[in-house]
Amino acid sequence: LEKEEEIYPGIELKFFNGHTQGQIIPHINYKGKTLVYMADLLPSTVHIPIPCVPHEGFELLLQLGRKKPEGCFVFTSNVDGQFQKAGFDSKKIVEAHGSIHHFQCSNDCVGDIWGAAGKSIPVDMKHFRAKAFPRCPHCGAIARPNILMFGDWHWNDSRYLEQSRRMIKWLDQITLSNAKLAVIEIGAGTALSTVRKKSETVADRFENTLIRINPCEDDIPDNVSGIGLAMGGVEGLRYIVG
Ligand SMILES: [Zn+2]
């Protein structure tokens, strides 16, 4: 979304600097009343197909990783599956906040997580309402994206934990092979510090370099050895690759 606009009659999207900068807040005007949805507008991909393609930065990072004997491992708080789409090994990705491409039961009845690919939700575009919701195949309750939201006590983290176990194994392999590790952190702010903390912890464990690419928050704490690049993601990666 480039600017605030009315996407359908009566539904306006406005920017709001909430827990993240430029959060998109839908305003719904109906019969003289306005309903404001004060949370992220985060439909699943089956509601609205995400047309975006991974930008150049993904390719730069992918090629950089492929040149290294031990390859690379991705830890991301993004939920959009762009790393997989860009060609990164799906067994070497941790999606710390889940994935929009997976569903779970809203009651998390049996702990199942299933792929959203191929599922479609018919939407009445005139009223912007789903005509039918995806359902849990086990209990029939409404399914939801397997994404961690704020105050979310029902997120099924089993997929994330499995991914994390693979990352721990990979890091142990790095230790065994005595390889040098560089941590490249891209666009991880302090407002949601999951990724920032992880990169600091890993860089600290291996006493290796953290390269923090962030246009406004590129500072490195004293106990971590690192380089801050006050740039955007693509610009920073171009700078590293040379
Ligand atoms: Zn269920």
Residues whose N, C-alpha, C, O or C-beta is under 5 A from the ligand:
A	BS01	ZN	C105 C109 C136 H138 C139 G140 A141
